[in-house]
Amino acid sequence: MAGSDVQALVVENEQQGMFQVARAAFTSADVFEAEYEELFNKCWLYVGHESEVSKNGDYVRRTIARRNLIFNRDSDGRLNAFFNTCPHRGAEVCREQKGNAKHFQCFYHGWIFANNGSLKSQPGADRYSVHFKEQQRGNLVAVPRFANYRGLCFVNFSQTTVSIEEYLGNAREYLDLVLDQAESGLVAVNGMQEYSLRANWKLLVENSIDGYHAATTHSTYLDYLANIHGKGMNKVGLEGVGTKLDNGHAVIEYSAPWGRPIANWVPAWGEQGKVEVDAIRARLEELHGKEKADRIALKNRNLLIFPNLVINDIMALTFRTFFPTAPNSLHVTGWAMAPQTESEWARKYRLDNFLEFLGPGGFATPDDVEALESCQSGYQNGMEQHVQWNDMSKGMGMEAGYSDEIQMRSFWSEWGRRIQPAIDRKGARK
């Protein structure tokens, strides 16, 4: 940002029906650094699902907000997140991406740590103070805060933060609708989808909870469904509502023409599929009652947990996080999720649905990458006075609808509340 750094990045005027976001929010190096200081260093961030470390000793490595972490389950069954750095000289103590281990050994000087983080042994231990171990200076360092919400594990790098339950607020209603699909709990299906794109991370936030781009950006997929299913296609449109939630979270909940293994049958799945889906639906009704079971089965949800966890509960179930690597680039990680004990039939169609739409070569992901990179390219015009703002005002002052932008405004209002003071302070110091 040039000499006018201290400017409003988010402008809201209810009376005029105006909500604008400065395009500098997508291009500024000052904003990028402020986001790490005020968002990624202070918000609860998704680190993984407990099923990824289901056995005692299991571990995975994760890069979260530019930190190298070990997410593991120790020999006593406790879940942990440690900084993957030796307290001695700083080398990584875990160099494999995943595995199972009772201990970690730093290859540099040979220090050995139990999988609960405690220092077990070190060469030349007799040359250290007798108080060294009891002072715990040689233990792996755990992240300041760790929380597990029904199998979803989060970290927070700030000690002074609210509990995960308070942070999630009324987003828990929608999160629970996802989690209640699986009586036996969810699992992350083996493997991850990872990719990078040349766009600002907030463009993917917007895209993930944007209901009305599908009709144009993903028209090929909707045409494909009509051709494949023909007369058997569900006669429902993309209809629903966007909702502003607490703390910057947001959701769109809607009907759609595709089938859902939980638990919306389409004729293309055949009679075996109908038997399977009917049984799932009956069990949902038994557990949750008909009204909630219908909502779980028939409604799709795109849920944002601020700032960067997106849960796509659509034709398949996908968890996705993304972190910026620069103002104009980000790295995405996605997991296909499924009920732990679902049948082989349901798992096959679930993964087919996932790969068909959200997979790296699916109908949605390449379309979205092209659209977001096109936006980022367009922001090169941001220095021109008349093209400095994005408009997010659709639906302001009206009853919320599926194709409105209230859910994006939920994110941007919280983003502005956290980021604007940091930008103002930086500008004041210049």
Helices and strands as residue ranges (DSSP letters): E 10-13, E 18-22, G 23-26, H 29-35, I 36-40, E 45-49, G 50-53, E 58-64, E 67-73, E 79-83, E 98-100, E 103-105, E 112-114, E 119-121, G 125-127, E 145-149, E 152-156, H 164-168, G 169-171, H 172-179, E 186-188, E 193-197, H 201-208, H 214-217, H 219-229, G 230-232, E 239-244, G 246-248, E 250-255, G 267-269, H 270-288, H 290-298, E 300-305, E 309-313, E 317-326, E 329-339, H 344-357, H 365-378, G 379-383, G 385-387, E 389-391, H 406-429
